[in-house]
Amino acid sequence: MRKSRLMKQIAAAACIVTMLAGLAACGSKPAQEEAPAASGEEQEAPKEQEETSAASGEVVMVGEEGAMSAEEFGMEAAAAKKYTIAVVVKNAALPVWEAHITAAQKAGEALGVEVIDYSPTKADNVEEQKRILEDLITTGVDAVILAPANTEAVKGPVQELIDAGIPVIYDNTMGPSDVDYLTYVGIDNYEAGVIIAEAMVEKMGEEGNVLVMEGVPGQSTSDIRTEAVMDTLANYPGITAERGVTNWMTDEGRKMTEDYITKWGDDLKACISVGGNQAEGSVEAIKAAGMEGRILVNGFDVQEPQVAAVENGDEVFTVSQGVYYQSYLSVVAAVRALNGESVPRQINCPITIVDQNNLEEMDERPEAFKAR
């Protein structure tokens, strides 16, 4: 895994050198807003920034090998014409996906393109999402931004979109990797798992039993983060960790925590969540058992439940994965590719531990995004 990340970094460096060579031939456009540094703090956008490469005149379907940070990629693009871009998320009723849609719409307004959102009526419904993707082939959209409900299960319709000449961008969640997708815009999920585990280990004093709650098996966000958490915890001989599937759901997180309170009792020191809302279920179970303050819990994302839980101390921290930049930069990538401009195969957004000290500035609720 470390070798793979090193090779990605080498490839990214080569990619950036190649793109810099074309800067002199490109025009420039006032920046709408610049992505943050790795710390998660926003920086003042420069007045002017050159395009990443000269346009080829043909739609770019596959990004250049390598990775680039959100800050390096930038948030500007000049649409050659009025494009229509479809954004397909896992379920618009969940606040985090509503926030994704809000950020994509903000990008559409700023860049002068039409953004239309679609989502299954039931969270993570693979079959419904596949039907949406199949319908988009005949709808006439120019590009599709997709957060797959299942990484590999959507391969068929994704390939059909690509065969129809419609570039596909993965937002937040990696889709099938053996097709000619344009780019993945999100976090390094293995790195996120390591950061979460290390933060919790420090708060535990490197001792105790840990319940690791994963999301939906088959989604890369869950699989990779969980693997990283377990790998990291294995480095600490004073920690015993077990994992279980909660499908991102509050009630399943509550039930699993209840089971482990029964199993381990006072030896249960922490509940690690790799995403979703299962952490809020853990909080409910801990309160019901009268064990507040004795079992540490972390959340993921900075939506309403996590904001409230961190504010009142029910969760010791939550995690920002740069949601605004994931969706916004997905639209930027789509516009550049439709213009014929090069795009890297991976755009990495910042990962930030959020506690009571930086909670207000890291707010990622939909209303906070609308106010930007």
ABEGO torsion letter per residue (X at the ends): XAAAAAAAAAAAAAAAAAAAAAAAABBBBBBABBBBBAAGBBBBBBABBBBABBBAGBBBABBBBEBBBAAAAEABBBBABBBBBBBBBABAABAAAAAAAAAAAAAAAAAGBBBBBBBBABBGBAAAAAAAAAAAAAAGBABBBBBBABAAAAAAAAAAAAAAGBBBBBBGBBBBAABBBABBBEBBAAAAAAAAAAAAAAAAGGBEBBBBBBBBBGBAAAAAAAAAAAAAAAABAABBBBBBBAGGBAAAAAAAAAAAAAAAEAABABBBBAEEAAAAAAAAAAAAAGABGABBBBBBEBBAAAAAAAAAGABABBBBAGAAAAAAAAAAAAAAAAAGBBBBABBBBBBBBBBAAAAAAABABAAAAAAX
